Amino acid sequence: MRFGSPILRAVLAQAVAYALLLAVARSGLLPIALQGRPAVLLMGILAAGIGLGLGLGPRWVPGMLFLPWLLDLLLRHPPPTWVWPAALVSLLLIYGGGILTRVPLYNSNRAAWEALLSLCPPGLLRLADLGAGLGGPLAFLARARPDGFFLGVEASPLTFALAWLRTLPLRGNCRVHLGSLWNQDLSGFELVYAFLSPAPMPRLWEKARREMRPGTLFVSNTFEVPGRTPTLRIPLPGRKDACLLAYRMEGPPAFD
Ligand SMILES: C[S@@+](CC[C@H](N)C(=O)[O-])C[C@H]1O[C@@H](n2cnc3c(N)ncnc32)[C@H](O)[C@@H]1O
């Protein structure tokens, strides 16, 4: 059964496992041998099983097993109070850029970078990665196409800093800016790439249609532009829905 985001399903699986275990413990049916630490292990196993039933992939299993241990540990040995604000600030530095656009950080893989390279035009090439993450696609493409120019825009400060460092040796043809993709003018690029989420796609498509020149390519990793048929779809290994969707830009919108 699949619904909502994987994070939501993972939290639900943990909550259901906890509620089940609590109900059994309250009813007095939980054997003594299964109380304390073994109960924590049991909760992890139950949560992992429920998570699989809710459509979470096998790579979620270690995390599902680990989370009850972590919570148990934190309850038994509470960390100093400064740890919580520090953790919150770190999370904001890494994921803050995606909070408003509902786009978390996850990285595309080498197969996606190679597919993206195959979409790059042979001549003049200026490519923008909107939401550059850790700069993986930018660094790969800048090395593969030294004749091209590659620009990344990233809104999360820590993620930006890592991408900036990663692409430092490639400054000759690669730049990363800290900022919002919504402020990036797209008119100067032959190819604009984005790996975001379903949420910003309608607005991003409108922006691409307004700013990109006819004949250029808008490429989305995995997330479709609603109501548009891609010019090209390149399936990627890994997740079932993983693919690059390339949209060739037509002339400017007739009545805008
Ligand atoms: C799924 S990651 C993709 C990373 C990289 N493009 C790749 O393909 O591996 C999306 C990134 O977009 C960033 N992001 C989300 N909203 C943004 C915005 N409005 N402006 C700039 N970056 C944004 C997030 O912080 C995150 O690092």
The ligand as an SDF file (V2000), in Angstrom:
LIG
                    3D

 27 29  0  0  0  0  0  0  0  0999 V2000
   16.8010   16.4620   -4.9340 C   0  0  0  0  0  0  0  0  0  0  0  0
   18.1440   17.5880   -4.6790 S   0  0  0  0  0  0  0  0  0  0  0  0
   18.9040   17.4830   -6.2790 C   0  0  0  0  0  0  0  0  0  0  0  0
   20.3970   17.6620   -6.2460 C   0  0  0  0  0  0  0  0  0  0  0  0
   21.1010   17.6410   -7.6020 C   0  0  0  0  0  0  0  0  0  0  0  0
   20.4930   18.5380   -8.5630 N   0  0  0  0  0  0  0  0  0  0  0  0
   21.1280   16.2550   -8.1690 C   0  0  0  0  0  0  0  0  0  0  0  0
   20.4900   16.0130   -9.2050 O   0  0  0  0  0  0  0  0  0  0  0  0
   21.8200   15.3790   -7.6000 O   0  0  0  0  0  0  0  0  0  0  0  0
   17.2400   19.1270   -4.7370 C   0  0  0  0  0  0  0  0  0  0  0  0
   18.0090   20.3190   -4.1900 C   0  0  0  0  0  0  0  0  0  0  0  0
   17.2640   21.4850   -4.4910 O   0  0  0  0  0  0  0  0  0  0  0  0
   17.4620   22.4210   -3.4430 C   0  0  0  0  0  0  0  0  0  0  0  0
   16.3620   23.3940   -3.5010 N   0  0  0  0  0  0  0  0  0  0  0  0
   15.0860   23.2190   -3.1500 C   0  0  0  0  0  0  0  0  0  0  0  0
   14.3800   24.3330   -3.3690 N   0  0  0  0  0  0  0  0  0  0  0  0
   15.2390   25.2370   -3.8820 C   0  0  0  0  0  0  0  0  0  0  0  0
   15.1050   26.5830   -4.3200 C   0  0  0  0  0  0  0  0  0  0  0  0
   13.9410   27.2210   -4.2850 N   0  0  0  0  0  0  0  0  0  0  0  0
   16.1900   27.2000   -4.8180 N   0  0  0  0  0  0  0  0  0  0  0  0
   17.3850   26.5760   -4.8830 C   0  0  0  0  0  0  0  0  0  0  0  0
   17.5780   25.3100   -4.4640 N   0  0  0  0  0  0  0  0  0  0  0  0
   16.5100   24.6510   -3.9740 C   0  0  0  0  0  0  0  0  0  0  0  0
   17.4510   21.5700   -2.1900 C   0  0  0  0  0  0  0  0  0  0  0  0
   18.0990   22.2460   -1.1100 O   0  0  0  0  0  0  0  0  0  0  0  0
   18.2220   20.3310   -2.6770 C   0  0  0  0  0  0  0  0  0  0  0  0
   19.5940   20.4510   -2.4110 O   0  0  0  0  0  0  0  0  0  0  0  0
  1  2  1  0
  2  3  1  0
  2 10  1  0
  3  4  1  0
  4  5  1  0
  5  6  1  0
  5  7  1  0
  7  8  2  0
  7  9  1  0
 10 11  1  0
 11 12  1  0
 11 26  1  0
 12 13  1  0
 13 14  1  0
 13 24  1  0
 14 15  1  0
 14 23  1  0
 15 16  2  0
 16 17  1  0
 17 18  1  0
 17 23  2  0
 18 19  1  0
 18 20  2  0
 20 21  1  0
 21 22  2  0
 22 23  1  0
 24 25  1  0
 24 26  1  0
 26 27  1  0
M  CHG  2   2   1   9  -1
M  END
$$$$
